[in-house]
Amino acid sequence: MATAVLVAVVVGGGVLLLMRRLFPRKNAVKLLSYPANSMQGKTVIVTGANCGIGKALAGELLKLHARVIMACRDRQRAEEAANDIKKQAGPEQGEVVVKHLDLASLRSVRKFCEEIKQEESKIDVLVNNAGLYQCPYMKTEDGFEMQLGVNHLGHFLLTHLLLDLLKSSAPSRIVVVSSKLYKYGHINFDDLNSESSYNKAFCYSQSKLANLLFTLELSHQLEGSGVTVNALTPGIVRTRLGRHVKIPFLAKPLFYLASHLFFKSPLEGAQTPLYLACSPEVERVSGKCFANCEEEQLMEKATDEQAANRLWEVSRNMVGLAD
């Protein structure tokens, strides 16, 4: 048995290496380069900045001399991540601030926003990056299905509570991290909170579609304010996002090998949010979605104005913002 497994791993690995040579990943990611002080004097909030895309993005912003607020649920891991990116940023860098934010708790979101409004005179960029992927059925502190609660509703409330500060800081930007997996979801208004049934893959796709519809409606709400909002789909990136996915033990070696061969690194995955946060090319662009630093054509379900408006009103009610 052990010999068979070893042979399978070796042969499988050889096949993967051959495929990587014969079929290199298309659209290789080009790392962006901006002047070293291009974000100097700017304050950027990045949710979920302790690992993956968020950490890589925070590190790049730090190199550009931004004041980076790492908004994370696990403060200890965030502090460790902050130390890492400060070491990698070099002697000339911006400033890092670590703050606690649990998007699965509306109470935590409100507390975070109150602290930000008391301590910060402006916000130049808000990056809604944190997310959960295909977790077992759980509910947030406020009783929402966890993926909807963290990926959509937590960021929905966060953004709303910081809008006045973003507007007073204009020109400013909001960046929303979605996923191409939105294609496999729809907004189930009849059971938005998955009370009747739970499918973890569908709920993730639903939450990512909600991100896109939120971006669409918010762009209309912000017209003329000097605040732009754009979404992005980063592609398949080697992060901890898939930690809830169960991989058979014997398949793990091949999966990890494949991930290093074919998935983007966190730094590569961070290029499009970095572009949307920094580039003068999108200074006045709003309500769009990007992939690999280029505008992405979305499916009709993600550009449905009626669904976007309905989701907006339902979400306001769910997070307690209704008049």
C-alpha positions in Angstrom: 0.0 0.0 0.0 2.7 2.4 1.0 4.7 1.6 -2.2 1.6 2.2 -4.3 1.0 5.6 -2.7 4.6 6.6 -3.2 4.5 5.6 -6.8 1.3 7.5 -7.3 2.7 10.6 -5.8 5.9 10.5 -7.8 4.2 9.7 -11.0 1.5 12.3 -10.4 4.1 14.9 -9.5 6.0 14.1 -12.7 2.9 14.6 -14.7 2.1 17.9 -13.0 5.6 19.2 -13.7 5.4 18.1 -17.3 2.0 19.9 -17.6 3.5 23.0 -16.1 6.3 23.0 -18.7 4.0 22.3 -21.6 1.1 24.5 -20.5 2.4 27.4 -18.5 -0.2 29.4 -16.7 -1.8 31.8 -19.1 -1.8 35.6 -18.4 1.1 35.5 -16.1 0.7 38.2 -13.5 2.9 41.2 -14.0 3.9 42.8 -10.7 2.9 46.5 -10.5 5.5 49.2 -9.9 4.6 52.6 -8.5 6.8 55.4 -7.3 8.0 54.6 -3.7 6.1 57.5 -2.1 2.9 57.3 -4.3 0.7 56.5 -1.3 2.4 58.8 1.2 -0.1 60.7 3.3 -2.9 58.2 2.5 -4.7 56.0 5.0 -5.9 52.6 3.8 -8.0 50.1 5.7 -7.6 46.5 4.7 -9.9 43.9 6.2 -8.4 40.4 6.7 -4.9 41.7 6.4 -3.2 39.1 8.5 -2.8 36.5 5.8 -3.1 35.8 2.1 -4.1 38.6 -0.3 -4.8 41.0 2.5 -1.3 40.6 4.0 0.4 40.9 0.6 -1.6 44.0 -0.2 -0.8 45.6 3.1 2.9 44.9 2.6 2.8 46.5 -0.9 1.0 49.6 0.4 3.5 49.9 3.3 6.3 50.0 0.7 4.5 52.9 -1.0 4.5 54.8 2.3 0.8 54.4 3.1 -0.7 54.4 6.6 -2.1 50.9 6.6 -4.8 49.9 9.1 -4.9 46.1 9.3 -8.5 45.2 10.4 -8.4 41.6 11.6 -10.3 39.2 13.8 -7.2 37.6 15.3 -5.2 40.3 16.8 -2.2 38.1 17.7 -1.8 36.8 14.1 -2.3 40.4 12.8 0.5 41.6 15.0 2.8 38.9 13.7 1.8 39.7 10.1 2.5 43.4 10.8 6.0 42.6 12.0 6.6 40.4 8.9 5.6 43.1 6.4 7.5 45.8 8.2 10.6 43.7 8.0 10.1 43.1 4.3 9.2 46.7 3.5 12.7 48.0 4.0 13.9 51.1 5.9 11.7 53.6 4.0 8.1 52.7 4.6 4.7 53.9 5.8 3.0 53.1 9.1 1.1 50.0 10.2 -1.8 50.1 12.7 -3.4 46.9 13.9 -7.0 47.0 15.0 -9.5 44.3 16.0 -12.5 43.7 13.7 -14.7 40.7 13.7 -17.0 40.8 10.7 -19.1 38.0 12.2 -20.2 40.5 14.8 -22.2 43.7 14.0 -21.3 44.9 17.5 -17.6 44.6 16.6 -18.1 46.3 13.3 -19.8 49.3 15.0 -17.1 49.5 17.7 -14.3 49.4 15.0 -16.0 52.2 13.0 -16.5 54.4 16.1 -12.8 54.0 16.9 -11.8 54.8 13.4 -14.0 58.0 13.3 -12.5 59.1 16.6 -8.8 58.3 15.8 -8.5 59.0 12.0 -9.0 62.3 10.3 -9.6 60.7 6.9 -9.8 57.4 5.0 -8.4 57.4 1.4 -9.1 53.7 0.6 -11.2 51.0 2.2 -10.4 47.5 1.0 -13.1 44.9 1.8 -11.0 41.8 1.5 -11.7 39.4 4.4 -13.8 36.4 3.7 -14.8 32.8 4.5 -15.0 29.9 2.0 -17.3 26.9 2.2 -17.2 26.7 6.0 -19.5 24.2 7.8 -23.0 25.6 8.7 -22.5 28.2 11.4 -24.2 31.5 12.3 -22.7 34.8 13.2 -23.2 36.5 16.5 -26.3 38.1 15.0 -27.8 34.9 13.6 -26.8 35.2 10.0 -25.4 32.3 7.9 -21.7 32.7 8.4 -20.5 33.2 4.8 -23.3 35.7 4.0 -22.6 37.4 7.3 -18.9 37.8 6.9 -18.5 38.1 3.2 -21.4 40.5 2.6 -23.3 41.8 5.6 -20.3 42.6 7.8 -18.6 44.6 5.0 -22.0 46.1 4.1 -22.3 47.7 7.5 -18.6 48.5 7.8 -18.8 50.5 4.5 -22.0 52.3 5.4 -20.7 53.4 8.8 -17.5 54.8 7.2 -19.1 56.5 4.3 -19.2 60.0 5.8 -15.5 59.8 6.5 -14.8 58.5 3.1 -16.9 61.3 1.5 -15.1 64.0 3.6 -11.8 62.4 2.4 -12.7 62.5 -1.3 -11.3 61.7 -3.7 -11.4 58.3 -2.0 -11.9 54.7 -3.0 -13.7 51.5 -1.9 -12.3 48.2 -3.2 -14.4 45.0 -2.9 -12.9 41.6 -3.3 -15.3 39.2 -4.9 -14.7 35.9 -6.8 -15.4 34.3 -10.2 -17.4 31.7 -8.3 -20.2 34.3 -8.2 -21.2 32.6 -11.5 -22.5 29.6 -9.6 -24.8 31.5 -7.3 -27.9 33.5 -7.2 -29.5 35.7 -4.5 -32.1 33.4 -2.8 -34.3 36.1 -1.4 -36.8 33.5 -0.2 -34.1 31.9 2.0 -31.3 34.4 2.1 -30.1 33.2 5.5 -30.2 29.5 4.5 -32.7 28.6 7.2 -34.4 25.9 5.0 -31.3 24.3 3.7 -27.5 24.8 3.5 -25.1 24.2 0.7 -21.7 25.6 1.5 -20.6 26.0 -2.1 -23.8 27.8 -3.1 -23.7 30.1 -0.1 -20.1 31.2 -0.9 -21.1 31.9 -4.5 -24.2 33.8 -3.3 -22.1 35.9 -1.0 -19.7 36.7 -3.8 -22.5 37.7 -6.1 -23.8 39.9 -3.3 -20.4 41.6 -3.3 -20.9 42.5 -6.9 -24.5 43.7 -6.6 -23.5 45.8 -3.5 -20.7 47.4 -5.6 -23.2 48.2 -8.4 -25.8 49.8 -6.1 -23.2 51.6 -4.0 -21.7 53.2 -7.1 -25.1 54.7 -7.9 -25.5 55.9 -4.3 -22.1 57.6 -4.5 -22.4 59.4 -7.8 -21.1 62.9 -7.5 -19.5 62.3 -4.0 -15.9 61.9 -5.1 -15.9 58.3 -3.7 -15.5 55.5 -6.2 -16.2 51.8 -5.6 -15.0 48.9 -7.7 -14.9 45.1 -7.3 -12.4 42.5 -8.4 -12.0 38.8 -8.8 -8.5 37.7 -7.9 -8.5 34.2 -9.4 -7.2 31.1 -7.7 -4.7 32.1 -5.0 -2.7 30.1 -2.5 -4.3 31.4 0.7 -5.9 30.0 3.9 -9.3 30.8 2.4 -9.8 27.1 1.5 -8.9 25.8 5.0 -12.4 24.4 5.5 -12.2 22.3 2.4 -11.5 18.6 3.2 -8.9 17.1 0.9 -8.4 13.3 1.1 -5.1 12.5 2.8 -3.6 10.6 -0.1 -4.4 13.5 -2.4 -2.9 16.2 -0.3 0.7 16.0 -1.7 -0.6 16.3 -5.3 -2.9 19.2 -4.3 -0.2 21.1 -2.7 2.1 20.5 -5.6 -0.5 21.6 -8.0 -1.3 24.7 -6.0 2.3 25.9 -6.2 2.4 25.1 -9.9 -0.8 26.6 -11.1 -2.2 28.9 -8.4 -1.3 32.6 -8.0 0.9 33.5 -5.0 -0.7 35.9 -2.5 1.5 38.7 -4.0 0.2 38.0 -7.5 -3.3 37.8 -6.1 -2.8 41.3 -4.5 -2.0 43.0 -7.8 -5.5 43.9 -8.8 -6.6 45.3 -5.4 -3.3 47.2 -5.4 -4.2 48.6 -8.8 -7.7 49.7 -7.7 -6.3 51.3 -4.6 -3.4 53.1 -6.2 -3.6 53.5 -10.0 -4.4 56.9 -11.4 -5.9 55.0 -14.4 -9.1 54.2 -12.3 -9.3 57.5 -10.4 -12.7 58.2 -11.8 -13.9 54.7 -12.6 -16.7 53.3 -10.4 -19.2 50.5 -10.4 -16.9 48.1 -12.4 -15.3 44.8 -11.8 -11.7 44.0 -12.6 -9.5 40.9 -13.1 -5.8 41.0 -13.7 -5.9 44.8 -13.6 -8.4 44.9 -16.5 -12.1 45.5 -16.6 -14.0 42.2 -16.5 -17.2 41.5 -18.3 -19.8 40.2 -15.8 -22.7 37.9 -16.2 -26.2 39.5 -16.3 -26.9 38.3 -12.8 -24.2 40.5 -11.5 -25.4 43.6 -13.3 -29.1 43.2 -12.4 -30.1 46.7 -11.2 -33.4 45.5 -9.7 -31.7 42.7 -7.8 -29.0 45.0 -6.6 -31.5 47.5 -5.2 -33.6 44.8 -3.6 -30.5 43.3 -1.9 -29.5 46.7 -0.7 -32.8 47.3 1.1 -32.9 43.7 2.5 -29.3 44.1 3.7 -30.1 47.4 5.4 -32.9 45.8 7.3 -30.7 42.8 8.3 -27.9 45.0 9.8 -30.2 47.5 11.4 -29.8 50.5 9.1 -33.4 50.8 8.0 -35.1 54.1 8.7 
